[in-house]
C-alpha cells in the first residue's frame, strides 16, 4: 500500500489557504466542506483536523487572510482633506466586497473567533480600521472627544457596512426603473453625516 503524502504544517496551511481562495472565488462558503477541501489538497480530512482543531477554526484563518487583504486595500488610500479620505475608504470597502463577495460572505455570515490568538488577531485588524476612521473624524472635527469620536466612527462605519451589505444583496431598491447605486448612496451618507458633525460643533461654540 502506498504511503500517505506527508505535509509540513506551514506548507499544508499555505495549500489550504490557496485552495479556500480558489473555491471562494467561484462558490459560496456553504458549499465548502472539510472533506471537499481535503480532496482538493490531496490529504485526509483528519490531517486538516489535526492541524486546525476544527473546520470552524480553519475558516477563521481564512477570515484573518480576508481582513489582511482588506487592510492592504485601504492602507495606501489618502486624500487632501478628511472628507475625501473617508469617501475613498468607503469606496474601497465597497469595491473589495464586490470583487470578493464569497470571502465577504464568510467574514460576516460566520461568527468570528471568540478566544485565543485567532480572536486577538481578528480583533486587532478590525480595531485598526475603526481607529483610522476615528483619526480622520478627529482631523475633520478637532473638537471631538475621544469617546465621541469612538462612537461616531462605529456609527458611521456601521452605516457604510449596511449599505455595502444591502448593495451586495441587491436590496437597496430602484428609482424610475434603475437600481440605486451604492457609490452614490455612500457619498450622500458621508456628506450628510460630516455636514451634521460640523453643524453641531458650530452650534456648541
Secondary structure, 3 states (H helix, E strand, C coil): CCCCCCCCHHHHHHHHHHHHHHHHHHCCHHHCCHHHHHHHHCCCHHHHHHHHCCHHHHHHHHHHHHHHHHHHHHHCCCCCCHHHHHHHHHHHHHHHHHHCHHHHHHHHHCCCCCCHHHHHHHHHHHHHHHHHHHHHHHHHCCCCCHHHHHHHHHHHHHHHHHHHHHHHCCCCCEECCEECCHHHHHHHHHHHHHHHHHHHHHHHC
